Amino acid sequence: MNRSTGPLRPLTRLVGGDICAYEPTADAWGALSPARVFRPSAGDEVVEHTAPTGLHQVFYTTLSAAVCVTAAGTELWRSEFEPESDERFGHRPGCALSSDGLTVWVYRPDAMAGRDRPDQWVALDAGTGAVLGQADLDTVGHGGTQLAHRASGEVLLDVGEGQDGSVIHRASVSGGRMNLFRYPWDDRVLIGLSPDGRHFMTVDHSQTDMAVHAYPGGEVTFSLSVEALGHDPDEVFVEWSGGYLDPDTVVVTVVGETEDMEEWFRHTRVDARTGEVRGVFDAHGENPYDIQPLGDGSWLTAGPDGHPIRRRTP
């Protein structure tokens, strides 16, 4: 199996109101203990969170701001989302770090927040919170998934618009401006980015198939329908879950119901280069979304105490 040789990025989880950060080493298996614990600023309800290598600080979003705090609890900067929103539901601002840790990318679902403006994608200086670039998005999203490309410095953003579909963007920032590209689909959900950065995986918004695309252009390398995965397309759907187990293997998730109306799910290993179905994959997760592939052959599931469990195949 071809495994990624690069170091794993720090991981964060919200446990008991605190942001726990983990830096899993090559020999760290089973339940992970946080290397550092960050307490959000007083009154903040954390939506999304991320931490850089070294764990000197953590970045998070609330419904109204992006924030940076240290492990000692000192707030280094705060970038407010203006104007203030009275909406409490239907919008989840998100944050992600660039691969070099110098830029915090913030997705702002401003339309659903009732700010009377388009959704925003903003790149902030990780050290100061200053705006490095900003762009209006032609979307009305509830939330977004952001994935940083290791080599190019670009970031992928998938904006989920509920029943209206899903829109995928790609961007970089330079010279005080954001260089934005929108892929020509509104029906693909971004699932994962390959560890070598050469491909990315999507699932059809209607859950009828999965596809692997070349990066950066988005050309389809191969796709697999529900039927190709060995199931009845009238009864089984591809879930918006899974991702890259390693550079050569993607995990695809399908869901269905028994005759007694009980939901079931199954993970399948697929060759990321050829589309060959390799067989069932047991992630030991509690639900279809309880799996986070790390790209080096290992993956995370959720522990009963909220801390992640790192697993690998024998």
N, C-alpha and C positions, 0 to 999 in steps of 0.2 A: 504493500500500500504506500502510495506517495503522500507523505505527510509534510505539512508546512514546517519549515525550520526557523521561522521568525519567532521572536518572543511574543507571548500572549499579551494582549492589552489589558490594562486594569479593568476590573468588573465592579459594578456597584449594585447594591440592593437597598431598598427602603425597608428597614426592620424596626418596628416599634417607634416610628417617627424619626429615627436617625438614618443617615445615609452611611451604610457600611461599604467599605472599599476593600477589594481583594486583589492581590497580585500573585496568581497561581504560578508556582514554579513547575519545572518538568516532572518533579516527583510528588506533587501535591495531588492526592486523590481522596475521594470520599467527601465528607462534609468539610467545607472550607470555613476557616475562621477569618474574620476581617483583620486586615493588616492595620487599618485605621478606621475610626468612627468619627463622622462629622455630624454636628448638631446644626440644623438649619436656624436661620435668624428667627427671633421671637415672632410668632404670629404667622409664619410662612407655612403654607400647605404645599408640599412638594408634589409636582406632577411628573417630571422626568429629571434624570440626574446622570452625571458622568464625571470621571476623574482622570487626570493625566498620570503618566509614569512618574514615580516618585511620591505621589499622593501628598503633595504639599498643600493642595487645596482641592475643593470640589466645586462643580458648577451644577446648578439646577434651575428649573423653571417652576414658577407658580402660575396661576391664571393671569397674573398681572405684571410679571417681571422675570428677567433672567438675573441670577445672583451668583456671586462667587464668595465662598467663605473658607477659612482655614480650619485645621483640626482643633485649634484653640478656641474656635467660635468667633473669630474676628471676621466681620464682613469687609471684604476688600473692595467690592464694587457691586452696584445694582443698576441694571438697565430697565427702566420702567416701560411698560407697554401703554402708550397713550393714544387716544384719551382713555380714561378709566372706564372699565366695562362693568355693567350691572348683571351681566349674564353669568350664571354659575355652572351651567351644564351645556354639553354639546361641543365644547372646544377644549383641546388639550395641547397647549404650547409645548414644543419639544426642543431638546438641545443635544448636540453631539460635538465631539472634538475632531479637529482635523488630525491627520495621521502624525503630524509633527508636534501636536499639542499646543500650537501657538494661536489657534483660532477656534472660537466657540461658534458653531452654526446653530441658529435659532429659527425654528419654524413657528410663525405666529398665525393662527387661524382667526385673523381679525374680522373676517366677514361674519362668521358664526358668533363671534364675541360681541357683535353689534357695534363695531367701531366705525361703521359707514365708510369702509375702505376695503380694497382687495386684501387677500391674504398676503403676508409678508415673509420673505426669507432674508435673514440678516446675518452677516458675518461680523463677530465682535472680537476685538483684541483680547486674548485670554488673560493678559496681564493687567489691563486697565479697563476693559469693558467698552472701549471706544469703538464706534462703528467703522468697519473697514470696507464694507460694501453692503448694498441693500437692493432688493428687487421686489416689484409687485408681481404677484402670481395670479393668473387668470383662473383661480379656483375658489371654491367655497367648501373648505375642508373642515373636518372634525379634529383630525390629528395627522401626524406624519411620521414616517420611518426614515431615518437618515443613516447612511452608511458611508464611511470615509474610505477612499481609495488610497492604499499605502504608497504607491509610486507617483501618481500624477498630482496629488494634492487636491484633487477634485472630491466632491461629495455628491452622493445620490440622495434624492429626496422623493419619497412616495407620499402624495397627499391623498388621504382617504376621504371621499366625498359621499360616503354612505351609499344609498341606492343609486346615486348618479355615477358611481364608478370610482376609478383611481387613476391619478395622473403622476407620471414619473418625470423628474427633472434631474439635470446634472449641472454643476456649477463649480467655478473656481473664482478667486478674488485676487485682483491685482490693480495697482494704481488707483485705489480708492473707488473701484467699481466692481460689480459682480458680473461675471461672464456666464450668462444663463442659457441653458439649452433645454428644451422640452421635447421629450420623445413623442412620436406621433400616435399615441394610443391613449384611450381613456378607459381601457378594460383590462389592464394588467396590474397585478399587485406585486410589489417588490418583496422578495423573500430573503435573498441572500446575495452576497458578493464573494466570488471565489478568493481563496487566500493568495493566489498568485496574481489576482487583479485582472485576469484575462476574460472573465465571463461573469454574468450575473443571472440569477434565477428569478422567474416570476410565475405566478399562478393566475389563470383567467379569473376575472372578477365574478363571473357566473359559475366558477368552480368546475369547469368541464375539462381543463387540461393544465399541465405545467409546461414551462419552456425554459431553455437555457439560451442566453443571448451573448453575442460577442461584445466585449467592452472596448471602446466606448460607444460604437455606432449603434448597437442594439439589434444587429442582424440575428435572426433566429438560427442557432446552431442545430437544435433539434427540439421537438415537442412530443409529449406523451399524453394521449387522451386517457380518460378513465378506463375505457375499454382496453387500451394498450397496457394498462396497469393490472389488468386481469379482473375487472369488475363491470357490473351492469351500469351503464351510464344513466339509466332511469332511476336507479336506487342509491348510487354511491357518488360522492362528490370529492374533488380534491380540496383539501383544507388549506387555508392561508397560513401554513406552518411548515417547519422543516428548515432546510438550508444546506450549507456545505460542511459535510463531516470532515473532509480533507480536499485537496485540490482536484482529486479524481472522482470523488463520490458526493452525490447529493442525497439528502433524505427527503422523500416525498410522503406526504400524509394524506390518507383518504379517510372519509367518515361515512357512516351509514346507520341504518336502524335494523334491528331484528324484527321478526314477525310480531313480537310482543311490544314493539315500539320502544325498545331500549337502544340507546345510541351506543355505537362501537367505533373505534378508530384503529388504524393500523399504519405504521411507518414502513416504508420500503426503501431499500438502498438501490440507487440508480447510478450507472457509470456516467460521470459528468462530461465525458468526451464523446461517447457513442450513443447514449440513451439506453444501453442494455440494462434491463431490469435484473438485479442481482439477488433479490429475495427480501424476506421480511426482516425488519430491524427492530429489536426490542430496546426501547429507550428507558424503560423502567419509570416512565412518567405517569402522572395521575390523569392527564387529559391530553387532547391533541396538541395543546400549546405548551405543555410542560416539557420542552426540549429546546436547548440553545446550543447548536453545534458551534464549536470553537475553531474549526478549520485545521486542527492538528491531529484529528482522529478521536478527539475527546468531545464531550458535550456536558451540559449542565441540566439538572432537573432541580426542582424546588424541594428543600427539606422542610420538615414539619415546623421548624422554628423560624422559617423565613430565609435562612442562609442557604446558599446553593450547594448542591452535591455534584462533584465532578466525577464523571464516569468515562470508561473506555471499554472497548470490546476486548475479550481475553486474547 
